[in-house]
Amino acid sequence: MSKQLIGNGTVHKTPEHLRKIISSKTAIQAVWDDITPLARNEWICWIESAKMIETRDRRIRIMFENLVAGKRRSCCWAGCPHR
C-alpha cells in the first residue's frame, strides 16, 4: 500500500495527526486536495493555534463539517499571522 500525499499550506506543513485524519476519509481528502495551499495554511494554523487538545479536536471536527459542506476556509478567524 502506498502512502497518499497530503498537501501542505503555504507556510505550515500539515502535521502528522492531521494527515492521518484527512487520509482516513476519501471525501475529505478530495476536498483538501482541491483547496489552495493558502486555504490549507489557514486551516492548519487555526487548528494548531489551539492551546487545549479539546479545542484542537473541536476545530478538526468543524473543519471536516465545513469542508464537506463546501466551505473552503475557516470562518470567524482573522487568518494566519505567519504569512
N, C-alpha and C positions, 0 to 999 in steps of 0.2 A: 504494500500500500504506500503510495507516495504522499508526501506532506503537502497540503494545499497552501499556496502562498496567500497570506493575508496582507493587504496593503497597509501602509503607514500613513501618517499625517505629514504635513509639510515640515513641521518641527519635531513633533513627538513620534516615537516609534510605538507601534501597538504592543502593549505589554502582554506577556505570555498568558496571563489569566484571561485577558480579553480575547486573545487569539483563539484559545480553546473554546470559549463560549461562542464566538462568531462562527467558527468552523463546525460547531455541533449542529447548526441549523442551516440547511441549504438556502432557505428563503432569505434569511438574514445575511448570509454571506453574499448572495447575489446583489442585494441592495448595497451592502458595504463596498463591494467591488465597483458598483455603479456610481457612487458618490465621489466627489472630487477629493483629492488629498487635503485640501483646506477644510472641507466639511469633516473628514475623518479626524483631522487635527483638533477641531472644536470638540467633537465627541470625546476623544481620548483625554484632552486636557480637563474637560468638565468632569469626567468620571474620576480621573486621577487626582484632581484637586480636593476631593472629599477627604476630610480628616478622619472620619469614622468609617469603619468597614460596613456598617449598616447603611450609611449614606451612599457609599460607593455601590453597594449591591442594589439599592433602590434606584440609583441613577442608571445602572446597567439595565434594569427592568424597564425603566422609562425609555431608554434608547431603543430597546427591542420593540416596544409598543409603537414608538414614533416611526421607526424605520419601516415596520410592517404597514403602518398607516400612510406611508408615502412622505412623511416629513423628513427632510434630508439634513436638517440642522437642529441642534439643541435650542430650546426656546428659553426665554426668560433668563438669559445669561449674557453678560457683556461681551463675552468672547475670550479667546485665549490671549493672555497678556504676553506670551512668549514669542509671538510672531512679529 
